[in-house]
Amino acid sequence: MRVSQHFEPKQARRSIAPHHPERRQTTRAGVQGEASRRQLVALILGTYAEMPGLSLHLNQATRLFGLREVTCRVILDDLVRDGRLRQSADNQYRAANSGGA
């Protein structure tokens, strides 16, 4: 008895998903769904404006704004460099126009 089977390796038997050219036509919000830089700056500055005297360490800001630490640090440091926030001697971020050390 002759059995004729066509042998294909496992990988070759997998179906290939159809190509979807429209898949990348929309821009992503950012890394892992983070908002755009402009939105983050508006969120951070708006929060400081709404809460006079707000003073946050990096880990507190990260949780409050729902950001990854690296993203939060970059944005906050840029805002300090631009003079919109300041970083105190105890490493807390404050509004540039707030009182205190």
Contacts in CASP RR format, 6 or more apart in sequence:
PFRMAT RR
TARGET T0000
AUTHOR 0000-0000-0000
METHOD contacts of the structure
MODEL  1
MRVSQHFEPKQARRSIAPHHPERRQTTRAGVQGEASRRQLVALILGTYAE
MPGLSLHLNQATRLFGLREVTCRVILDDLVRDGRLRQSADNQYRAANSGG
A
29 35 0 8 1.000
29 36 0 8 1.000
30 36 0 8 1.000
31 68 0 8 1.000
31 71 0 8 1.000
32 68 0 8 1.000
34 40 0 8 1.000
34 67 0 8 1.000
34 68 0 8 1.000
34 71 0 8 1.000
35 43 0 8 1.000
37 75 0 8 1.000
40 65 0 8 1.000
40 67 0 8 1.000
40 71 0 8 1.000
40 75 0 8 1.000
41 75 0 8 1.000
41 79 0 8 1.000
43 65 0 8 1.000
44 61 0 8 1.000
44 65 0 8 1.000
44 75 0 8 1.000
44 76 0 8 1.000
44 79 0 8 1.000
44 85 0 8 1.000
45 79 0 8 1.000
45 84 0 8 1.000
47 54 0 8 1.000
47 64 0 8 1.000
47 65 0 8 1.000
48 54 0 8 1.000
48 85 0 8 1.000
48 94 0 8 1.000
48 95 0 8 1.000
48 98 0 8 1.000
49 95 0 8 1.000
52 95 0 8 1.000
52 98 0 8 1.000
53 94 0 8 1.000
53 95 0 8 1.000
53 98 0 8 1.000
53 99 0 8 1.000
54 94 0 8 1.000
54 95 0 8 1.000
54 98 0 8 1.000
55 88 0 8 1.000
55 92 0 8 1.000
55 93 0 8 1.000
55 94 0 8 1.000
55 98 0 8 1.000
56 64 0 8 1.000
56 92 0 8 1.000
56 93 0 8 1.000
57 91 0 8 1.000
57 92 0 8 1.000
57 93 0 8 1.000
58 69 0 8 1.000
58 72 0 8 1.000
58 73 0 8 1.000
58 76 0 8 1.000
58 91 0 8 1.000
58 93 0 8 1.000
59 69 0 8 1.000
61 67 0 8 1.000
61 72 0 8 1.000
61 76 0 8 1.000
61 93 0 8 1.000
62 68 0 8 1.000
62 69 0 8 1.000
62 72 0 8 1.000
65 72 0 8 1.000
66 72 0 8 1.000
67 75 0 8 1.000
76 85 0 8 1.000
76 87 0 8 1.000
76 93 0 8 1.000
77 87 0 8 1.000
79 85 0 8 1.000
79 93 0 8 1.000
80 86 0 8 1.000
80 87 0 8 1.000
80 93 0 8 1.000
83 96 0 8 1.000
84 95 0 8 1.000
84 96 0 8 1.000
85 93 0 8 1.000
85 94 0 8 1.000
85 95 0 8 1.000
85 96 0 8 1.000
86 93 0 8 1.000
86 94 0 8 1.000
86 95 0 8 1.000
86 96 0 8 1.000
86 98 0 8 1.000
87 93 0 8 1.000
87 94 0 8 1.000
88 94 0 8 1.000
88 100 0 8 1.000
88 101 0 8 1.000
89 101 0 8 1.000
94 100 0 8 1.000
END
